[in-house]
Amino acid sequence: MNFSQLIALAHSLRDTRVLTVYLDGTATDPAGQRSWRVHLEQSLQNLRAWLDGSDHSERENFEKCIRLLEKELEPFTENVPMHGWAAFITADGVREASLLPVGMPTQAVWSTGVSVAPYMRALKETRPVVVVHADSTRADVYKYYLGKIERVKTLRAYHTVMKPSHMGDAPRVGFHAGTRGDTGHDEAQRSLLVGTTRMLSDAAERAILVAGDDGWIVTGGIPQVSLHLADMLAARAPDRVLHDDSLDIHASKADLAAAARAAASKLRNTMDGARVAEILETSNATGLGAMGPAATRETLDQRRVRELYLTHHFLENHAAAAEDAVRSAIEQGALVEEVSGAAAEHLDAHGGMGARLRYRLAPSTANVLSG
């Protein structure tokens, strides 16, 4: 699921008892590949013990969810087919079950509403990467998603060259030697430029459509053409576009996939770094940033959060606080991101959680809240 799909699921099940299950499929040795079943069974047994004494209907609903889970897991004879897996199950059925491109700590959670915080790790990897490989006459649009790359569309620059009016013909009546006109070569170049510009505009439209609201875009091919395309795209998808000058016109699909992975990592780290730096600069009583768990929790309670940022370390070591923060952010329509790289190191130095805010508090209000 992408972020909007996860939000829709969370909203639809906010008042429903849900069994959320995450599985780790990253082990490579035979013993490790089977260990997720042991950890899952232990987690389920812990939940049974925790539910002991609860009313009969809840315990029965929990067992119904486990039976549905077991049916979903039947195809997994050994290891999880991908790095991770997640499922959200209610007594009425499996609401969502999917393989994930990143490892997850094997766990089961029984709660009102879905357990969404661990899923943040997967969202970073499920963003599509669009690669546009172009020269002056052709632009190929590719989509890289979950380790696979496929061509979505090929666009071409069509141009029409009109026959020159008289430069190579016998003079017409009234024609005199002082009249100047365009050569056939000049007209052809102008027509080709118009055709290329139109093609790149169409390629940009297609790239934006495939990338969606949060996908990355990388351009390559003939430098002059792909740089122009990158400029066109950057105006419409700020901070999400990268021109790769190493991606030449002879690049193979394997080259394109490698460029997509590298571009996604670079763009993600750059964006994360910029966001965390902005939060640090504005994290004061009347600013638009909140840094650290306590300050961020306060702004979540005030429903002022526009974007919530957490680190992998915080998600793993403060699971309950992370789940509470993510749920609160989702309820107020905030974006949630797990940051990585240098940005995560900076954020961890301040507790592992921060936020960009929707609005500043008036000075008097800020003084009352801080005092």
N, C-alpha and C positions, 0 to 999 in steps of 0.2 A: 504494500500500500504506500501511496505517497502521503504527504502530511495532511492534505485536505480530506483524503479518504479515511485516514486514521481519526481525524477530528469528527467526521460524520459518524463513524462507528462509536466513538466515545460518547457523543451526544445521544445517540439512539439507545445506548445501554446504561446511561448514567444512574438509573434507578433500579437496575436489574442485577441479580446475583450472577456473577460471571466467574468461570474457571479460566484463568489466563495461564498459558503454558509456554515457556521458552526452552528450547533445546540447543545444546552446543554440539556442532558437528565438525569441529576443527581438528579433532584428534586424528593422527595418521597411523599410529600403531594399533594392532588388533585389540589389545586390552583396552586402550583408551576409546576406541570406536564403540565398544559395548558399554562403557561406563555411564553414558548418559541415561541408560535405562535404570541402572542402580540408583543414580542420583534422583531421577524422576520419581521412582517408587518410594524412596525415602521422604521426598517432599510431600507426596500424596499421603503417606502414612502420618506425617506430622500434622497435616491438615485434618485428617480423620480424628486424631487425638484432640486437636484444638476444638473440633465441632462436637466432641462428646459432651452430651448434656444439652445441646441445642435442640430445638423442636424437631419433630419427626419430618416435617415437610422439607425443611432445609437440608437435613441429612440425606433425604431421598433425592432431592434435586442435585445434590453434590454427586451422589452415586450415578445418577443418570448422565451427568457431564463426564464422569470418568469412563463410562461405557462408550460414549460417543468419542472420547479421546482415543480409547483403545482401538476403535475401528479406524480412526484416522491414521494410527501408527502401524497398522498391519503391513503396509508396503515397505516399511523400514526394517528389512530383515537384519541388517547389520548397523552400519552407521547412517546418520542423517545424510541424505543425498547432497546437501549443500552445506555451507559453513554454519548455518543456523536455521531455526524453524520457530514459528510462533503460531499459536491458535487461541481464539477467543470463543468460548463455548458456554452456552446457557442450557437450561433444561429443555428448551424448545428446539435446540439444534446447534450445529457448528456455524457461528456467525462469520468467521474468517479463519482460514488456515493457509499458511504460505511459507515457502522456503525463503531464507534470507541470505544475503551475500556476506554477512559478518557473523562471527561467533557470538553466542549468547550464553550467559551462565544458566545451566539447566535448573529450572525452578518452576513450581506451580503456585499460583496465588488464587485464593478464593476471596472475592470481595464484591462489594456493591460498585458496579462499574468496572471497566477494564483497567488492568495495570499497564499503563502506557509508557512510563519512564524508560524501561529498558529498550523499547522500540526506537527511541531517539537515535541510538547508535546505528540502526539500520537505515534510517532516513537519509543520512549523509551519503550512503552508498547507492541508494535507489534513485538518486537524481540522474536523469538521462544526460548524456553528453552528445551534442550535435557537432559533427565535423563537416565543414563545407570546404570541398577541395575544388579549386577553380582556376581556370585560365581565361583568356579573353573571349572564348567561344563556347565554353562548357563549364557548368557547375554541378558537381555531384554532392548531394546532401545525404549524409549518413547519420544513423542513430546508434550510439554505443550504450548498451544497457545490460547490466548484470553479466558483464564479461563477454558479451557478444556484440558484433557490429554488423549492421545491415544497411544497404543503400535504400533510402526512402524515395528519392526523386532525382532525376537528371534533367537539368534545364539547359537550353542552348540559346545562343545569341543569333537570332535571325536578322538578316539585314538585306535590303534591296538597293542595288546600285542602278541609278538611272543613267541612260546613255547620255554622254556629254552633248550639249546642244549643237556645237559646230566646230569644236577645236580640230577635229580630224577630217571634216567634210569640206566640200567645195563651198566657197562663199555664197550666201543667199543674196537675193536682191536687197539692197539697202545696207548690206554688211560692209564695214570698213575696218581697216587693219588696226585701228586704235582700240577696238573693243576687247576687253579682257574677260575671261571666264574661268571657272574651276576646271582643273584637269580631272580625268577619270580617276586617277589615284587619290586626289584630294577628296572627291565625292565618296569613294569607297571607304576611306579612312573615317570620314565623318559618319557614314552609315554604320560602320562597324562599332564605333564608339557609342552610338545611340543604342545599338543592339546589345552591347555588353552591359551598358548601364541598366537597361531594362531587365536583362537576365539577372544581374546582381540584385536588383530590387526585388525580383520574384524569389530569388534564393534567400534573401534576408527574411522575407515574409514566411517562407516555408520553415526556415530555421527557428524563428520565433515561435511558430505554431508547434513544432515538434518539441522544442525545449520546454514549453509551458512557462509557468510562473517562476520556477526555481532551477531549471536545467542550465548546464554550462554550454558554451558555444566556443569552438575553436576553428580558425580558418587557416588554410594552407594552399599551396599551389604556386602559381606565378606570383612573386612578391608584390609587384605593383597592383595587381588585380586583387589579391587576397587581403592586402593592407587596406585598400579602399573599401572592400566588403566589411572588414573588421570595424572600420570607422562608422559605416552605416549601421551596423548592429549595436555598437557600443552606445549609440544615442538612444536606442530603444531597450537595451538590457544592460544598464550600468553595472559594472563590477562583475559581469558574468561572461565577458568575451575576452578571448586571448588569441593573438596571431602567433602562429608557430612558424618561424622562418626556416626551421630545419625540415619542415614537411614539404618537400619539393613536389613537382608535378609528376614524378615517376614513383611516388610512394605506393606501396602495396597496402592491402587491407590490414595486414599485420602491423604495418607502420602506422596506419590510421588509428587502429585500436590502441597501440602504445601511446600515441600522441594524445588520444582522448583521456587515458588514465592519468598521464602526466599533467595535462592541462587542468583536469578536475582537481587534482591534489594541489596544484599551484594556486588556482583561483580560490579554492576553499580556504587554504591557509592565509592567503592575502586578505580575503574578506573577513575571516575570523580575527586576524590581527588588527584590522582597521576598526572593527566593532568593539573589541576589548579596549583598544587604545582610546576610543571615543568615550566609552563608559568610565574609564579611569579619569579622563579629563573633566567629565561633567558630574562626577559622583560627589556632589555636595548637597547641602540642605535644600537648595532651590534649583538644582540642576536637572538635567534630563538623563542622568545615569544613576544606577544604584549598584554598589560594589560590595560583595560579601553576602553570606546567607542571611544575616540579621536584617540588613538594609533592604535586601531584595524581598525577603518575606514581608516586610512592612509595606513595600510598594505593591506587592501582590494583594495584600489585604485591602489596600486603598483602591484596587482595581485600576492602577495607573500603568501597568506594564504593557509595552508594545512588543518587545522581543525579550525572551528569556534565554540566557546562555548558561550552560553547565558543562562541566568537564567529565571525562570518563571516570576519573578518580572519585569525583563527588557522587556520581551515579552508583558506583560500586560500593563505596564505603558509607554512604548515607542514604540507603535505598528508600526508607520511609519518608525522609524529608524531601528527597528528590521527587518521589511520586506525588506527594502533597503539592509541591511547587508546580510540577508539570500540569497536574489536574487544574489547579487554580489558574494557571496561564491559559490553558485551553478554554476554560469557562469564560474568560474575558476576551477571547478572540486574539490572544497573543501568539506570535510565532515562537517556536521552541527549537533551539539548536544545541547540539553537542559540539563544542569546539575542539580542535586538535592542534598538534604542533606547538610552535612557540606561543601562540595565543593561549593554549591550555595551560602552559607553564606559568604565564603571567596571571591567569585567572586563578589557578591553584594557589598562587602566592597570596591571594586575597580570599581564600576559602572555597573556591571552586564554583561560585555562582554569581551572576551579575545580570543586570537588565538595562535595556534602553526603555525610556518612559514616554508616555503619550503627552504629558504636559507637566509643567512645573507647578509646584505649590506656591501660593502667595507667601511672602516672607512671614507674615504674622501667623499663618497656618503652620508653616514649617517650624517656627519657633515653639509653638504650642506642642506639636508632635514630638519634637526633639527634646523638649524640656520635661 
